Amino acid sequence: VKALANPEVGQYLNSHFVSSFQKVGAFRIVDGRKQGGNVASYFCTSDGQVLHVVAGPVNAAALLFEARWAVETWKLATLEHQDSSPALRAFFGKAHAERLKREHGVTGVDKPPVDLAEMVNQPQFQVLSRQARVHAILANYPLIPIEQVYRVVFENILDEKVSTNPVEVAKAP
Amino acid sequence: MVAASGLLVVAWLVPLAWFGRAALARKTSVGVKPGLLAIEEPAVQSHRPPVAIMEASPRSVLQPQGMHGTSLDFVCTPSEAAKQAGDRRKLVFLLHISGNFEDSGFT
């Protein structure tokens, strides 16, 4: 919430995006103390295709950087491949693969596994940082519909559980 | 102090607006046969506050539920965000969170 309170972030997001939020998980209150709780920030097309994800809380500068990257990469993709969905997907997949290599030193994601669940259980995936996991997923599954990826992001990247219960109150063992 | 000033402005504006409309009605009705030309003001105008009041209102008063302590204008649901984004040729920014975003104690 602190990053979202930044006026520059607000101005940029309000001018390029329509924003909303959705509760998908719970945090625990154990003996009056909060445990867990997290956030995933999605940049999507209007029909729910995921351009980019920021996994976990980040500061204002980082959120603004990622928002600008999503917007500018989308603009470039639509400039070059306006009328071709496969070409748009390929463009975004390549963009994520390049960031994965440049910023995290990871290569070899150009052979998509059979499905997403199989990919996130691979040992080489689980040693990656949160944001590297995001790039790895979106390099292999560019413009994936959000309903197909949000559970993986929340549970396999953020290590949270998807839940309809906002707060779980428990006593310490 | 600010509230009192606002009330004074309203106290001045409301009678002025009423007299203005009455004068306009008198002017437009002159020489017009009943039933041939009915001049009706749009119904929506009667429900809107005077422009001066709308412009003077702080943003937090106009949209108290939409920002939740952030600088973002949130719409109610992701599907509404998708619809508006399509209409306005924008992208969608969607937060998936734990707890209740509306209550700062629950996020």
Interface residues (C-beta under 8 A of the other chain):
Chain A: V1 L4 A5 N6 P7 V9 G10 Q11 L13 N14 H16 F17 V18 S19 S20 F21 Q22 K23 V24 G25 A26 F27 G36 G37 N38 V39 A40 S41 Y42 F43 C44 T45 S46 D47 G48 L51 A67 A70 V71 W74 I146 Y150 V153 F154 E160 P166 V167
Chain B: H68 G69 T70 S71 L72 D73 F74 V75 C76 T77 P78 E80 A81 A82 K83 Q84 A85 G86 R88 K90 L91 V92 F93 L94 L95 H96 I97 S98 G99 N100 F101 S104 F106 T107
